[in-house]
Amino acid sequence: MIKTRLSLLNFLEFAVWGAYLTSMGNYLGKAGMGDEISWFYAIQGIVSIFMPTIIGIVADRFVQPQRLLGLCHLIAGAFMVSLWWMGKGSTHPDKTLFITLYTLSVAFYMPTLALSNTTAFAILKNHGLDTIKDFPPIRVFGTVGFILTMWFVNCAAFADGFVLTLSDNPDKFQYTHYQFLVSGVLSIVMFLYCHSLPACPLAKSGQRSVSELFGLQAFRLFRSRRMALFFIFSAFLGMSLQVTNGYATPFVTSFKGVEEMASSFAANNATLLVSLSQVSEALCILLIPFFLKRFGIKTVMLIAMFSWVVRFGFFGLGNPMFPGVLLFILSCIVYGVAFDFFNVSGGLFVNSECDEDVKGAGQGLFMLMTNGLGSTIGTLLAGAVINHYCHWTDEGYLVGDWQTCWLIFAGYALVVAVLFMLVFKTKKDSVNA
């Protein structure tokens, strides 16, 4: 029963994110904020640099994590609903206010990714369950929630009443402000659900220094050349993480501006197509133990890096019509390898290389370099490239030389992979870590 409740917790946690993360670009283009898409995704990386740490300190010392998780969702959800309200009032809402409200929502949502894990681990431990064995099947439901809300937003529309459709409809949530309403409502549901969870008593701990509280002691890992190279390459690879989240759906949707491809299924259901990436992500997690045991950690990370090359390359060469759409599908399948193999194996590498007293801080530093600094810088640079080669039409399509953009991203990922292969070395005893 407790595992079922935690599965629902993870389902809601990621369903909130899936409602807008991959489809937001389509709405921003129609609302006159297309040139700022990269900033909307960069904001997630910027707040991830400091907000999870601040909220984590509060959860450790002052507020039970399940209650703080609910409170963060209530605040984030309220700001999401306000975005929907702004979109309802104007087709081109005030840009500054919209970005401000979005930033506040994301600032309180991003820490919940760690808080939901903290809550689940505490409850599992309090009920005598094994976190290593029992948590992964629970976490899979988070990806399921993400996928299902992507599908819902792709198909739901308000035209003459609420409808679900796969056909071309400009009022589908994936193009409108209603995606923020879906996210906001789910966050509020999550707030209510958190109050039904078992208590997670605060751990009694001694006084800790400011350096320990903020995980700054992890930076001493840079004294090791191998670890320094690993974290630097983590940032380089992190620059690829949010590119397709931000621009895949505007890219696929842009083919609606091409007469012979306007009616294609893929062009009219971009969010549904992109959701195959999350399906692949869920399945590829299961492959990691085999690949780590068979090939070792450096090879697994290299597979991830070269998968980003293929991911971007297939987007550059494909189109929504058959057989070109098969390259889009293959790109989505490859995403699971590209994302999981580095994030999961990288976390395992950090765990195997760090001393006990800095394991947690080391994981935080890994996330900072990938989802914080790397993701933020990469998203902004990708946005500059796309804004240079592409432009928004009056119909709300981002058209232009997309192929050059994707091939530039593929070339960048190839350079990073080759450099990693040449300069990064692992200790023999950590190859199968």
N, C-alpha and C positions, 0 to 999 in steps of 0.2 A: 504493500500500500504506500509506504513512504517513497519508494522508487517511482511509483506512478505519479505522486504529487510533485516530485522533483523533475520528472519528465515534463510535466505541464509547466512548471516554472521555466525550464529552458525553452520550451515551445514558445511561450509568451515573450520571453526575453528577446529572442531573435525575430519573432514575428513583427515586433515593433520596428525593427531595423529594415526588414525586408519590404515593408510597405512603401518605402521611398528611396532606399539607397541606390538602386540601379535604374529607377525610372525618373528620378528628380530632374535629370538633365532635359528631358523632353518638355516638362512644364516650364522650367526656367527659360528655355528658348522662346516659348510662346508668350511668356510674361515680361519679355524685354530684358532678361538677365542672363542671356546665353553666354556673353563674354566673361561672365563671372563664375561659370560652372566650376572651373578649377579651384577658385577660392572656397566655394561651398564644400568641396571635398578636402581641401587643405585645412580648413577649420577643424575637421575631425582629428587630424594629426596634431595640430597646434594645441588643442585642449588636452589631447592624450599625453602631452609632455608633462603636465603638472596636475590636472584634475584628479586622475585616478590615485595619485599619491596622497593628495590632500584628503580626499574622501576616505581612502584606506586608513589614514591615521585616525580619523573620526570613528570609523568602524572598529578599529583595534581598541580604542580607549574610552569612547563615550556612548555610542549608540549601537545596539545589537544590529548585526549586519542585515538580517532579514527586514528589519524596520527601516533602516537607512536605504536599503534597496527599494522598498516601496515608496519612500519619500522622494527619492531621486526620480523615480518614474512619474510620480504625480506632478512634479515641477516640469520635467521634460515634456510630459504629455500636455500640460496646460499651454506651454509655448507652442507645441505642434498644432494644437487646436486653434491658437491665435493666428498661425500662418494660414490655415484654412479660411479663417474669418477674413483675413486681409485679401486673400484670393477671391473670396466670394464678393467682396465689396468693389473690386477693381480688376480688370484684365491685366493691368500693369501697376501692381501695388508699389508703394514707395520703397525704393531699393534699399536705402539705408536702414529703415526700420525693419524691413523683411530680413535682411542679413543679421541684424542685431538679435531679433527674436530667434532666428534659426541657431545662431551661435549659443545663446543661452540654453536652448533645448539640447543641443549636442553636448554642451559642457556638463549637463547633468545626466545625459544618457551614457556617454562613453565610460564613466566609472562603473556603471552597472554591469558591464561585461566582466569585470573582475569581482564585483560584489556578488553576482549571481553564483560564481564559482566558490567564493568564500562561504556563502550561505549553504550551498549544496554539500561542500566538504564537511562543514561543521555538523550538519544534520545527519549525514551518513555516519560520521564518526560517533556521534551521540547515540545512534541506534545500532552500534556495533557492526557496521558494514565496512567493507574494504573499498576505499576510494579508488585505488588503482584498477580493481576489477569491476566495480559497480558503476563508476562515473561515466566511462566512455559510452555505454549504451544509452545512458540518460542524456548525455551531451548531443547525441545524434538527433534527438527530438528538437533541439535548437535549430539545426539545419533544416529539418522538416518544416518547422514553423516559418522560417525565412522563405523557403520555397513556396509554401502555400499562400502566403500573403502576396508574393510576387505574382502568382497565378491569379489571385483574386483581383489585384490592382490592374493586371493586364486585361481582364475580361469584364470587370464591372463598369457600368456607365450610367449616367443620369441624362436621359434625353427627355422623352415623354414618360417619365417614371423610371424606376430602377430596373435595369436589365443586365443580363450576363450575355456577352457575345464575343465571338472570335472574329467577326467581320469588321470592316473599316468603320470606325465611329469616332469622330473627333471629341466626343464627350467621355470617352473611356478614362478611368481614373489615372492611367499611366500618362495621360497628357494634361491632367488638370490638378487643381489644388486639393481635390478630394483625397489624394494619396496621403496628405498630411493629416487629414481628419481620421483616416483609418489608423495611422500610427498613433495619434494622440489618444484615441479611444482605447486602443489596446494597451497603451501605457497606463491609463487610468484603471483598466481592468487588472493589470499587473499590480498596481498599488493596492487594490482591494484584496487580491489573492495573497499578497505577501503577509497580510494580517492574519491569514488562516494558518500560516506555517508554524511549526514548532519553534520555541525560543532557542536562540543561540547565545548562551551566556558569554559575557565578555571574559577574555582570558586575563588572568592576573599576571602582570609583567612588571619588572623593575623599571627604574628610570633608564631612558635611552638618550643618547646624544642626538643633537640635530642631524648630524651626519648619518646616524643609524636610522632615524625616523624617515628621512628622505631617500634612503638607499644610496647615499653618495659614496659609501665605502666601496661600491661595486666598481667605481672608476679606477681603483687600483689594479683591476684586471688588465688595464692597458699596459701595465709594466711587462706583460708577457707578449712577445712579438706575435705569437700564434693567435692569442686571444684578441690582440689589437687588430690584426688583419681580419679576423672573423667578424668583429663588430663593424669594421669599416665596410666590408663587403655586404654585411647585413643592411647597412644604410643604402648602399648602391642598389641592392636588389629591392629594398623597400620602395625605391623610386618607381618601381613598376606596379606596385600593389593596387593602387586606386585608379590607375589610368582607365582600365576597362569598366570599372564600376561607374566612373563618371561619364565616359564617352561611348560605351558600347551601344546603349540604346539610342542615343541621338544619331550615331553612325548608321545603325541598321534602319532606323526610321527615315533617315535622309533619302533612302531609295524611293520613298513615296513621292519625292519630287522628280523622279525619272519616269516618264510616261509609261514605258514598256514594263516597268517593275512596280508601279504604284499599287497594283492590286494583289501583289504577291503576299502569301500568308506570312512570311517572315517579316516583311516591311511593316505589316499591320499588327504584328504581335511580337514586337522586339523584346519586351519584358519576359514573355513566355519563353522565347528562344534563349535569352541570356540565362534564364533559370536553370538551363541544363548545366551551366558551370557549377552551380551549387549542388545539383544532383551528383555530378562527378566528384565534387569535393567530399561529399559524405561517403561515397564509395571508396575513394582513394585512401582515406584514413586506414581502411582495413588492409591495404597493401604494404603499408610502411614497415611493419615488423619483418615481413619476408624480405623486402629489399635491403633493410638495414643488416639483417643477418647474412644475406647472400653477398652484398656488394660493399658494405661499409659506409660510414657516414659521409665521407668526402664525395664518393660517387653518387650517393643519393642526393646530396645538395647540388652536385653538378647536373644531375638529371633535371632537378627543379629549374635551374638556371637556363638550360637549353630548352626547356619546355616553354619558358617565357618567349624565347625567340620564335618558336613554332606558333605559340598563341597569337602573337602580334602578326606574324607572317601570314597565317591563314586568314586573318581579318583583312589584311591588305590585298590578298589575291581573290577572295570570295565575293559573292553577291547573292541576293535573295532568291534568284531563280535557280532551278535545277540545271546543271549539277553544281553550280557555284555555291549553293546553300549548304552543300555537304562540307565545304571548308569552314563555314560558320559553325556547323555542328561539331566538327572535329576540333575547332578552336576552343569551344566550350568544354569538350571532353578533356582536352589537354590542360585546361585551367586547374582541374582537380590535382593533377600532378605538380603543376607549377606552384600552386599555393601551399598545398599540404606538405609536400616533400621537404620544402625548406623550413616552413614555420614549425612543423612538428619535430623534424630531425634536428633543426637548429636548437630548439629547446632542450632536446636530449643531449646535444653536444655541450651546451652550457652546463647542464646538470652534471655531466660526467667530468668536466674540467674544473669546476669551481669547488673551493673548500666549503665545508658545511656552513660556515658563518656568513657566506656571501651568496649562497645558492639562490635565495629568494631575490636578493638585490640584483644578481646577475641576470635572472629572468626578466626583471624589470628593465634593466639596461638593454637587453635584447629587444624587448618590445619598444623601448624608446627609440632605438636606432632604426628599426624597421617601420613600425606603424606611426612613430612620431616624426623624427627628423627626415628619414628617407621618404616616407609617404608624402609628407608636406612639400618637400622640395621637388620631388618627382611630379606630383600633380600640378604644381604651378608651372614647371617647365613644359610639361605635356600640353597644358592649356595654352601656353604661349605659342607652341608649335602649331596647334590646331587652329588657333585664332589667326595665325599667319596664312595658313593654306586654305582655310575654310571660312565661310560666312553664313549668317542666318538670313533666310529669305522671309518675305512678308507672311508666308504661310506657316512659318515656324519650323522650317527644316534647315539643318546645319549641312550645307552642301559645299563641295570644293574638291580639292585633291587629297582625298582621304588615303589613297594608296600610298602616297609619299609619306604621310604622317605615320601610318602603321609600319612602313618599312624603316623609317628613322628609329622608331621604338624598338623594332626587332634588331636593328644594327647595334643599338645601345646595349640591349640585353646580351647580344653575342659577344661584344667586347668585354663586358663584365664577366661572362662565363669563361672566356678564354684566359683572362687575367687571373681569375680565381684558380683555374686549373693549373696555371704555371707557378703561382707564388704561394698558394696556401698549402701547408703541410700539416698532417695530423700525426700524433704519436702512434706507433704501432699498436700500443695497448688500448688506444681509444677508437680504433677503426670500427669496431663492432659495438661501440657504446650504445 
